[in-house]
Amino acid sequence: MIRIAIVDDDKKICNQVENYLIKIAKEQSITIDTEVYYSGEELCKQLQNNEFFDLIFLDIEMNEISGLEASNTIRNIMKNESTQIAYISGNKEYAIEIFEFDPLYFLHKPLDYEGIRKVFIKLMNRLHLKAEAFSYNVKYDTVKVPIKDIIYFESNDHQIIIHYYQQSNYKKDTFYGKLDHIQHQLENLIFLRIHKAYLVNSIHVKKYTYENVQMSTEAILPIAQSKRKDIRMAQLNMD
Protein backbone atom coordinates (compact mmCIF):
# COMPACT_ATOMS: atom_id res chain seq x y z
CA MET A 1 0.00 0.00 0.00
CA ILE A 2 1.20 3.51 -0.84
CA ARG A 3 0.33 6.06 1.84
CA ILE A 4 -0.29 9.61 0.62
CA ALA A 5 -0.95 12.83 2.53
CA ILE A 6 -2.68 15.83 0.93
CA VAL A 7 -1.96 19.09 2.73
CA ASP A 8 -3.72 22.29 1.69
CA ASP A 9 -5.85 24.86 3.51
CA ASP A 10 -8.24 24.87 0.54
CA LYS A 11 -10.69 21.97 0.99
CA LYS A 12 -11.68 22.04 -2.68
CA ILE A 13 -8.07 21.41 -3.74
CA CYS A 14 -7.76 18.57 -1.22
CA ASN A 15 -10.90 16.94 -2.59
CA GLN A 16 -9.73 17.45 -6.15
CA VAL A 17 -6.32 15.83 -5.53
CA GLU A 18 -7.83 12.95 -3.57
CA ASN A 19 -10.39 12.18 -6.29
CA TYR A 20 -7.70 12.25 -8.97
CA LEU A 21 -5.49 9.93 -6.93
CA ILE A 22 -8.27 7.39 -6.39
CA LYS A 23 -8.87 7.26 -10.15
CA ILE A 24 -5.17 7.04 -11.02
CA ALA A 25 -4.49 4.33 -8.43
CA LYS A 26 -7.33 2.25 -9.85
CA GLU A 27 -5.94 2.65 -13.36
CA GLN A 28 -2.49 1.58 -12.19
CA SER A 29 -3.77 -1.30 -10.00
CA ILE A 30 -2.07 0.20 -6.95
CA THR A 31 -3.56 0.16 -3.45
CA ILE A 32 -3.37 3.58 -1.77
CA ASP A 33 -4.41 5.11 1.52
CA THR A 34 -4.92 8.88 1.64
CA GLU A 35 -5.04 11.30 4.55
CA VAL A 36 -6.08 14.95 4.23
CA TYR A 37 -4.73 17.77 6.41
CA TYR A 38 -5.77 21.39 6.20
CA SER A 39 -2.64 22.87 7.77
CA GLY A 40 1.10 22.29 7.92
CA GLU A 41 0.82 22.28 11.69
CA GLU A 42 -1.57 19.31 11.61
CA LEU A 43 0.74 17.42 9.26
CA CYS A 44 3.82 18.01 11.41
CA LYS A 45 1.96 16.93 14.53
CA GLN A 46 1.00 13.62 12.94
CA LEU A 47 4.52 13.03 11.60
CA GLN A 48 5.98 13.64 15.04
CA ASN A 49 3.53 11.03 16.37
CA ASN A 50 5.26 8.47 14.09
CA GLU A 51 2.83 8.73 11.17
CA PHE A 52 4.54 7.93 7.86
CA PHE A 53 3.74 8.71 4.23
CA ASP A 54 5.37 7.63 1.00
CA LEU A 55 4.23 10.86 -0.66
CA ILE A 56 3.01 14.25 0.52
CA PHE A 57 1.20 16.75 -1.70
CA LEU A 58 2.16 19.94 0.14
CA ASP A 59 0.79 23.44 -0.42
CA ILE A 60 3.51 26.02 0.09
CA GLU A 61 1.39 29.03 1.07
CA MET A 62 -0.54 28.20 4.23
CA ASN A 63 -1.23 30.07 7.44
CA GLU A 64 0.68 29.31 10.66
CA ILE A 65 3.13 26.73 9.27
CA SER A 66 3.93 27.09 5.58
CA GLY A 67 4.86 24.24 3.29
CA LEU A 68 8.49 25.32 3.43
CA GLU A 69 8.48 25.26 7.23
CA ALA A 70 6.84 21.84 7.20
CA SER A 71 9.52 20.66 4.77
CA ASN A 72 12.24 21.90 7.11
CA THR A 73 10.66 19.83 9.90
CA ILE A 74 10.49 16.74 7.68
CA ARG A 75 13.97 16.93 6.18
CA ASN A 76 16.15 18.72 8.74
CA ILE A 77 14.53 18.14 12.13
CA MET A 78 13.06 14.66 11.65
CA LYS A 79 15.85 13.64 9.23
CA ASN A 80 13.27 12.04 6.94
CA GLU A 81 14.72 11.73 3.45
CA SER A 82 12.52 8.87 2.23
CA THR A 83 9.12 10.59 2.07
CA GLN A 84 8.61 12.16 -1.35
CA ILE A 85 7.18 15.68 -1.50
CA ALA A 86 5.19 17.18 -4.37
CA TYR A 87 4.75 20.93 -3.84
CA ILE A 88 1.65 22.91 -4.77
CA SER A 89 1.64 26.66 -5.33
CA GLY A 90 0.20 29.41 -7.46
CA ASN A 91 3.61 31.11 -7.47
CA LYS A 92 6.25 29.58 -9.75
CA GLU A 93 9.03 31.50 -7.97
CA TYR A 94 8.92 28.94 -5.14
CA ALA A 95 10.40 26.35 -7.52
CA ILE A 96 13.87 27.66 -6.53
CA GLU A 97 13.22 27.72 -2.78
CA ILE A 98 12.02 24.13 -2.60
CA PHE A 99 15.16 22.77 -4.27
CA GLU A 100 17.00 22.18 -0.98
CA PHE A 101 14.19 19.87 0.20
CA ASP A 102 14.67 17.40 -2.69
CA PRO A 103 11.22 17.81 -4.27
CA LEU A 104 9.64 15.04 -6.30
CA TYR A 105 7.62 17.54 -8.33
CA PHE A 106 6.29 21.10 -8.42
CA LEU A 107 2.60 21.56 -9.30
CA HIS A 108 1.42 24.99 -10.34
CA LYS A 109 -2.17 25.99 -9.61
CA PRO A 110 -4.73 25.51 -11.04
CA LEU A 111 -4.19 21.76 -10.74
CA ASP A 112 -5.27 19.23 -13.35
CA TYR A 113 -5.54 15.47 -13.67
CA GLU A 114 -2.46 15.06 -15.86
CA GLY A 115 -0.24 16.90 -13.38
CA ILE A 116 -1.31 14.65 -10.50
CA ARG A 117 -0.84 11.62 -12.72
CA LYS A 118 2.74 12.67 -13.56
CA VAL A 119 3.53 12.88 -9.85
CA PHE A 120 2.07 9.42 -9.23
CA ILE A 121 4.01 7.84 -12.12
CA LYS A 122 7.22 9.51 -10.98
CA LEU A 123 6.68 8.11 -7.48
CA MET A 124 6.16 4.63 -8.93
CA ASN A 125 9.44 4.96 -10.81
CA ARG A 126 11.29 5.99 -7.66
CA LEU A 127 9.80 3.01 -5.83
CA HIS A 128 10.76 0.76 -8.77
CA LEU A 129 7.14 -0.20 -9.36
CA LYS A 130 6.68 0.72 -13.01
CA ALA A 131 9.53 -0.49 -15.18
CA GLU A 132 10.33 -3.74 -13.40
CA ALA A 133 8.68 -6.99 -14.46
CA PHE A 134 8.75 -10.55 -13.16
CA SER A 135 9.14 -13.35 -15.71
CA TYR A 136 8.16 -17.00 -15.45
CA ASN A 137 7.61 -19.92 -17.82
CA VAL A 138 4.35 -21.74 -18.48
CA LYS A 139 4.99 -24.70 -20.77
CA TYR A 140 6.87 -23.17 -23.71
CA ASP A 141 5.76 -19.58 -23.13
CA THR A 142 7.48 -16.83 -21.12
CA VAL A 143 5.09 -14.59 -19.22
CA LYS A 144 5.98 -11.14 -17.84
CA VAL A 145 3.98 -9.41 -15.11
CA PRO A 146 4.79 -5.85 -14.00
CA ILE A 147 6.02 -5.77 -10.40
CA LYS A 148 3.32 -3.27 -9.45
CA ASP A 149 0.60 -5.69 -10.61
CA ILE A 150 1.79 -8.67 -8.54
CA ILE A 151 -0.34 -9.13 -5.41
CA TYR A 152 1.42 -12.12 -3.87
CA PHE A 153 3.15 -15.42 -4.55
CA GLU A 154 1.92 -18.66 -3.00
CA SER A 155 3.94 -21.87 -2.71
CA ASN A 156 2.01 -25.11 -3.20
CA ASP A 157 3.76 -28.49 -3.52
CA HIS A 158 6.78 -27.45 -5.69
CA GLN A 159 4.61 -25.07 -7.66
CA ILE A 160 4.16 -21.31 -7.39
CA ILE A 161 0.82 -19.58 -7.74
CA ILE A 162 1.22 -15.96 -8.78
CA HIS A 163 -1.75 -13.72 -7.95
CA TYR A 164 -1.82 -10.52 -9.97
CA TYR A 165 -3.87 -7.84 -11.71
CA GLN A 166 -4.27 -7.54 -15.46
CA GLN A 167 -6.00 -4.32 -16.48
CA SER A 168 -7.56 -4.12 -13.00
CA ASN A 169 -8.89 -7.70 -13.22
CA TYR A 170 -7.71 -10.29 -10.73
CA LYS A 171 -5.78 -13.19 -12.28
CA LYS A 172 -3.69 -16.11 -11.10
CA ASP A 173 -1.29 -18.47 -12.81
CA THR A 174 0.78 -21.50 -11.81
CA PHE A 175 4.37 -22.36 -12.66
CA TYR A 176 7.14 -24.54 -11.26
CA GLY A 177 9.58 -22.88 -8.90
CA LYS A 178 10.73 -22.25 -5.34
CA LEU A 179 9.58 -19.32 -3.24
CA ASP A 180 13.09 -18.93 -1.79
CA HIS A 181 14.44 -18.27 -5.28
CA ILE A 182 11.73 -15.72 -6.05
CA GLN A 183 12.33 -13.96 -2.74
CA HIS A 184 16.04 -13.70 -3.56
CA GLN A 185 15.25 -12.38 -7.04
CA LEU A 186 12.98 -9.66 -5.60
CA GLU A 187 14.97 -8.88 -2.45
CA ASN A 188 15.63 -5.24 -3.39
CA LEU A 189 11.93 -4.57 -3.98
CA ILE A 190 9.09 -4.17 -1.50
CA PHE A 191 8.06 -7.78 -1.04
CA LEU A 192 7.58 -9.34 2.40
CA ARG A 193 8.03 -13.03 3.22
CA ILE A 194 5.26 -13.39 5.78
CA HIS A 195 5.19 -17.19 5.82
CA LYS A 196 7.05 -20.12 4.25
CA ALA A 197 4.16 -20.31 1.76
CA TYR A 198 3.58 -16.59 1.05
CA LEU A 199 5.58 -13.71 -0.41
CA VAL A 200 3.43 -10.57 -0.58
CA ASN A 201 3.76 -7.27 -2.38
CA SER A 202 3.44 -4.64 0.35
CA ILE A 203 1.71 -2.11 -1.92
CA HIS A 204 -1.25 -4.49 -2.12
CA VAL A 205 -1.56 -5.02 1.63
CA LYS A 206 -4.72 -3.26 2.85
CA LYS A 207 -4.32 -4.07 6.53
CA TYR A 208 -1.75 -5.55 8.89
CA THR A 209 -2.61 -7.31 12.13
CA TYR A 210 -0.31 -9.20 14.46
CA GLU A 211 -1.34 -12.57 13.00
CA ASN A 212 -2.22 -11.88 9.35
CA VAL A 213 -2.43 -9.46 6.45
CA GLN A 214 -5.44 -8.51 4.34
CA MET A 215 -4.62 -8.08 0.67
CA SER A 216 -6.30 -5.80 -1.88
CA THR A 217 -8.22 -8.85 -3.14
CA GLU A 218 -9.61 -9.25 0.42
CA ALA A 219 -7.60 -12.48 0.85
CA ILE A 220 -6.46 -12.99 4.46
CA LEU A 221 -2.97 -14.52 4.66
CA PRO A 222 -1.28 -15.72 7.87
CA ILE A 223 1.94 -14.29 9.24
CA ALA A 224 4.14 -17.05 10.64
CA GLN A 225 4.88 -16.64 14.34
CA SER A 226 8.61 -16.56 13.62
CA LYS A 227 8.07 -13.70 11.12
CA ARG A 228 5.82 -11.43 13.18
CA LYS A 229 8.51 -9.24 14.71
CA ASP A 230 10.31 -8.77 11.37
CA ILE A 231 7.06 -8.00 9.54
CA ARG A 232 6.08 -5.46 12.17
CA MET A 233 9.41 -3.67 11.77
CA ALA A 234 9.16 -3.79 7.98
CA GLN A 235 5.62 -2.43 8.14
CA LEU A 236 6.71 0.52 10.29
CA ASN A 237 9.49 1.32 7.86
CA MET A 238 7.53 0.86 4.64
CA ASP A 239 3.94 1.73 5.45
C-alpha angles and dihedrals in degrees: 000000000000113000116211131185122202113201120186134124089223108085092198091059091048091052091046094052093044093051091049091049093051090053094045094047090052091050091050095043091237124142112228137179118203131198124189124211126181097203140036088234092060091049094050091048092055093045091052088052088062097264111152134201132185090209136018124196099206127190110215100206109061134135122258099004115027125210090256092053090048089051091053089054092049099045106028107025101033092031090224109159098156101068110090118224126207110190125216124202144142089220116076091195089079089070088086096046095052093054094092090058094061097242122206092207145341117228118196119209133276090059124214138190096255093054092053090046091054090054092050093049091047090052090051090053092051090050090047092240102125113046099035121092134184118225129203137163127245110185104308097340129092114217125198123199121185111245091235091058096053111102100181146321122238125198116217122170100320091322131099123220112203115202113199148146124255112189089337092308120118114243138169134195137183130224138158117266149101124268091219090061093048091048090053091048092052099036095119092053130074101273122131125208099216097166139003087261101042137061110177134195105234094213088066096050109109097182140009124207129172092261106030150004129237113219129210088259088058090248112147112217125187124242111220113240091239090054100047098092093046093047091050091053092046091049092053091050098043106030 
